[in-house]
Amino acid sequence: MNASIRSLLNFLIAHNYDSTISPKILARPSSKDFNNIVTFLLRMVDPNFNDGTVKFEDEVSMAFKVSHVQGEVKSKEVEKKKCPSLFFCLNF
C-alpha cells in the first residue's frame, strides 16, 4: 500500500494538485480531502465532473461505470469513503 500511496502522491504533485497533500492524508483522508482528490483526478478525464448537477457519490459511481474500470463502484461505497479501494482503482 505504501508504494501505491507514494505513486499517487507523486502523481498529484507532478500534476499541480492545489491542496495540501501528504502520505498521511492519502492513507486516511477526511471526507473533504477524499472528495477533492477524486474530483481532481476525474476532472483530468472529464472537466465537467462534479459540476454540482449530480450528487457526488452518484457521479463517482457513474464515472467508474462509463470508464470501464474493472470492478464496480457503488454510491454507498463512496458514501462510506472506502478510500483504498477507490484510490487503487485510480492508480495510474
C-alpha positions in Angstrom: 0.0 0.0 0.0 2.9 2.4 0.7 4.0 2.1 -2.9 0.5 3.0 -4.2 0.3 5.9 -1.8 3.7 7.2 -2.9 2.8 6.7 -6.6 -0.5 8.7 -6.1 1.3 11.4 -4.1 3.9 11.8 -6.8 1.2 11.9 -9.5 -0.8 14.6 -7.6 2.3 16.7 -7.0 3.5 16.4 -10.6 0.1 17.5 -11.9 -0.2 20.5 -9.6 -2.8 19.3 -7.1 -3.5 22.6 -5.4 -4.5 21.4 -1.9 -2.3 20.2 1.0 -1.3 16.6 0.4 0.9 14.0 2.2 1.2 10.3 2.6 -0.7 10.6 5.9 -3.6 12.4 4.2 -3.7 9.7 1.5 -3.7 6.9 4.0 -6.6 8.3 5.9 -8.2 11.2 4.1 -11.0 13.2 5.5 -14.2 13.3 3.5 -13.3 16.7 2.2 -9.8 15.5 1.1 -11.3 12.4 -0.5 -13.8 14.5 -2.5 -11.1 16.9 -3.6 -8.7 14.2 -4.7 -11.3 12.2 -6.6 -12.6 15.3 -8.2 -9.1 16.4 -9.2 -8.3 13.0 -10.7 -11.6 12.6 -12.6 -11.6 16.2 -13.9 -8.4 15.2 -15.7 -10.6 12.9 -17.8 -13.9 14.9 -17.7 -13.5 18.6 -17.0 -17.2 18.8 -16.1 -17.0 16.1 -13.4 -18.7 17.1 -10.1 -20.2 20.3 -11.5 -23.0 20.2 -8.9 -25.7 18.8 -11.1 -25.5 15.2 -9.6 -24.8 14.0 -6.1 -21.0 13.4 -5.7 -21.4 9.7 -4.7 -23.6 9.0 -7.7 -21.3 10.9 -10.1 -18.3 8.9 -8.9 -20.2 5.7 -9.4 -21.2 6.7 -12.9 -17.7 7.8 -13.8 -16.3 4.4 -12.9 -19.1 2.6 -14.8 -18.5 4.5 -18.0 -14.7 4.3 -17.8 -14.9 0.5 -17.7 -12.7 0.3 -14.6 -12.5 -3.3 -13.5 -15.0 -3.9 -10.8 -18.0 -1.8 -9.8 -18.0 1.2 -7.5 -21.4 1.8 -5.9 -22.6 5.0 -4.5 -22.8 3.5 -1.0 -19.0 2.7 -1.2 -18.3 6.3 -2.0 -20.5 7.5 0.9 -18.7 5.2 3.3 -15.4 6.6 1.9 -13.8 3.2 1.1 -10.7 5.1 0.0 -8.1 2.4 -0.5 -10.4 0.6 -3.0 -11.2 3.7 -4.9 -7.7 5.1 -4.9 -6.2 1.8 -6.1 -8.7 1.9 -9.0 -7.5 5.3 -9.9 -3.8 4.5 -9.5 -2.3 5.4 -12.9 
